[in-house]
Each structure stands twice: as structure tokens, then as C-alpha cells.
Amino acid sequence: MPDSRPLSGNTALITGASRGVGAAIAAEFARRGTNLILCARSDKGLSQTAERCRKLGVEVLTQTVDLEQRSSVKELFEAIEKNNADINYLVNNAAILIREKMANYSLDDFEKMLRVNVTAALQVSQLALQFLKRGKGTIVNISSLSGCFGVPKFPGFGAYNISKYAIWGLTEILALELADVGIRVNQVSFAGVETDMFRSVFGESAEAPVKIEDAARHVVYLASPESAPLTGENIILAGAPLRR
């Protein structure tokens, strides 16, 4: 009989876990028995996610983090160290979207987006390495179909697209450079997922091509031993069967 909680005894760190895809990923890990370290800017949303996951029988550590501030990210890992936590799975999920055509894009907004969407993912990955288990640890970066080459783009999403191109590069380089310590690094590129962010961009009546539960399952699959030996891969989820 299959183990209903196959990831028991492991711990996942998830950024941007207060709502949307991040909250769904946390719940999916919890259903599989994974203890959680959750961070986000929103205290209220973070508490709601944590409570939902604790009801599924796992331990949850939460930390309010502003990913724009390097000192705030360091405080997250100080809290992790204080709690003597190991990390098996890191999910770099947090991202922001500021819409504007590139010709008019504020350089301050552009730098803000890069700090949250790219620089923070690198900093979190760097600091997580001292806690990630060698030979067993995994990193999953959350990207977007809009960050893939050869895919139609939408006006006003240019800066977001650029940040997601950068995440793909980060995924490939980390996979290469961490192979010698047995840490796998992959990413998932979603089409629109049924979240508040999707509806705020495309309207309340718009139908997202990707169900949030499917998005979460693919992330947990890539984090778990089930996906071994994949590393450096970009899994595209566009509302169609899983493909690479």
C-alpha cells in the first residue's frame, strides 16, 4: 500500500507562502508529512497558511520577511539556525509583478522587481546551503511560461519576463555548481495559475489554464526524491500534460 505521507521527517522552506501558489505548495507538502518553514511579507496570510498546514499534522515555523532587504533575509536564517532546523527542500516562490511597457518603465521599479524576483532567490539559495542536506537536498525555483524563449509575450510584462529569464539562468548554473555536493536544482514554468494575482491581471472572469493544485503537485514532485536524477531542468506546465 503506498505511503500516504512519503515525505515525513523532512522540512521544506517556501518563500512567498502567505497566499496563492506558495500557500498551495505548503499545503501539498504538509499533506505528504513535510514540516515547514514559511516566509512572506504578510503576517496575516502567513498565519493562515501555517494554521492550515498544522491541521494536517506537521510542524510549522513562520517568519515575516521583506525579500527586498538583505538584512531581513539574514534574519530568516538566524531564526532557522536558532530552531536547529535542517532543510531538505527549498522552494523559491516569491515574486512581484509591476506592469508597464519597457519604454516607460521606472528604473526604480525595475530594480525592485529584480531584487525580489532574482537577487532574493540567489541570496536565499546561498544562505540555505548551510542547512540543505548534502546528497539529498533540492531547490525548486518557480518561474513562468513568460520567462521561456519562443513563447508569445504580453505588453507591459517585459520586466517580469526578464526577471524570469534570469531565474532560468540561475537554475541552470546552480544545478551545475551544486552537482558535486548532490543538491539538485530545477524549476517549474507555469502558464497562468488560478490565483488572485492572475485575476487582478486578466480579470475576474478569466479562466486560468493551470489549476493551483496541479501547480503545487508539480513543485513537490520536483522537490521530492521521486524526480531524481533530474537537475537543471525547466518543467513547463501550460495546462497540458507534463513535459520538459
N, C-alpha and C positions, 0 to 999 in steps of 0.2 A: 504494500500500500504506500503511495507516495507520501513523503513527509510534508505536512501542511505548513510547517514553519521551518523551511530548509536553511534559513539564514540566522537562526537563533545563535546568540552568543557573539554576534558581530555588531559593529557600530558604523553608522553612516553619518557623515557630515553633509548637510544640504544648505546651500545659501539661497536666499530668496524664498524661504519656506513659509511665509505668512499667508500665501494665497495662491490661487491658480495652479500651474503645473508643479511648482515647488511643494505646495501642500499635498497635492495628489501623489507625488513621488514619496513624500514622507509616509503617507498612509499605506502605500503599497509596500514599502519596506517594513512597516510595522506589522502588516498582515503576515509577513514572512518571518516575523520574530526578531527583526533587527532593532537594536537600541539606536537612539537618535541624538544627534547634536544639531540643533536647528538655529539658524540665524536669519535676521531680516531687520528692516528699519522699523516695522510696525509692531509695537508691543502687543496691541490687541489681537491682531491677526496671528501673531506668533503664539500667543497663549491659546487661541482657539485650535490651531493646528496641534499644539502639544497635547491639549486635553483630549482631542480626538484620537491621537495615537496612544496615549496612556491607557485609554479604554480598551485598546487592542492588546494590552498586556506587556508593553515594553517600557524601558526607562528612557526618559527624555530630558536632555539638558538644553536650555534655551539661552540665547544671548542676543540682545539688541545690538546691531552692527550697522554703521554707516560705511558702506564699501568705498565711498569717495575718500575717506580718511584712513590713511595707513595706520595711524595710531589706534583707531577703532578695531581694525582687523587684528592688530597685535594683541589687543585686549581679549579678543575671542580666544586666541590660542593660549593666552595666560590662564583663562578660565578652564580650558581643556586640560592644561597641564596640572592645574590645581586639583581637578577632579580625577587625575590619574587615568585619563581616558586614552585608549588606543583608537585608531581609525582604520577600518577595513576598506570603506568606500567613501570617496569624496565626489560630490555632485556640484559642479559649478553651474548653478542655475540662474542666479540673479542677473537681471539686465533691465535697462531702461530704454524707452523709445521716445525721442523728441523729433517730431515731424517737421520738415521744412525742406524746400528744394535747395540743392547744394549751392547754387549761385547766391542765395540769401542766407546761408547757414551761419549762425553766430559761432565764431571760433571758440568762445567760452562754452557754448552748448556742445560743440564737437569734442572739446577736450573732456568735458564732463562725461559724455557718453563713453569715450574711450577709457576713462578712469574706472567707471563702473563695470562696463561690459568686457574689458580686456585686461587692464592693469590689475584690477582686483582679482580676476581669475588667476593671473600669474602669481600675485602675492599670496593668495590663499593656498595655491598649489605648493609654492615654495615652503611656506610655514607648515603645511600639513605633512611634509615629507618626514619630519622627525617623529611623527605619530603613525604614519602608514606602515603596515606590516610588510617587510621585505618578502618577496616571493608570493604574496597573497593580495596586496593592496591594489586597488583600481581607482582611476579617476575617470569620471564621465563629464564631459563638457556639453552644455546644452546650446545648440546653435539653431539655425533657421534655414529653411529652404531658400530664403532670400540671400543667404550667405554662400550659396553654391553657384559656381560658374555655369553659364548656359541656361539659366532659369529666368523667365520673364520677371522684370522688376516693376515696382510702382513708384511714380513720382512722389517725392517727399520722404522716402525711406532710405535715401542714399547713405546717410551717416550710419544708420543702423546696419545696413548691408555691409558697409566697410568694416564695422566692428565684428561682424560675424565671419567675414573673410579672415580676419585676424585670428579669431578663435580656431578656425580650421588649421591655420598655420601653427598655432600654439599646440594643438592636439598632436599634430604630426611630429613636431620637434620634441615635445615631452615624451612621446612614445619611443622615439629613437634614443633619447638620452637617459631614460629610466629603465630601458630594457635590461641593462646589466644588473639591476637590483630587483628585477622581477616584478616591477609595477607596470600594469597595463593601463593605457590611456586611449580612450575612444570618445567619439561624440555622436550625438543624435541631432539631425537637422529636421525640424518639424515644418510642415506647412501650417496653416492657421489651426490653432487649438482652441477648443470651446472654453474661453476664459473671459473675464471682464475686460482684459486688455484687447482681446480680439474684437469684442463687441463695441468697445469705445472707438476703435479704428474703423470698423466696417459696418457698424450699425446693429441695433438690437435684432433686426430680422435676418441678418446674415447667418448662414449656416456654415460652421467651421468644418473643414474636411477631416480633421483629426479629433477623435473623442479623447477627452482628458485621461480616461482610464487606460486607453491604448498607449498614450504618450508615456504615462508613468510605468507601465509594464515593460516597455522597450528600454527605458533607462535602467530599471532594476535588472533586467536581463543582461545589459552590458556591464553593469557593476559586478554581477554575481559570477561565480566560477563556471556557470552554465555557458557563458560566452567565450571561455578560454578556447584557443590561444589568441583570439582576436586582439590586436593592438594597432593603434594608428589609423583606425577605420572611421569612416563617416557613414553612419546608418541614416538613410533617408526615409522619413515617414511622411508620405504625401497623401494619405487616405487610401493607399493601395497596399497590397501585401508587402511585407518587409523585404527590402532589397538593399544592396550595397553598391 
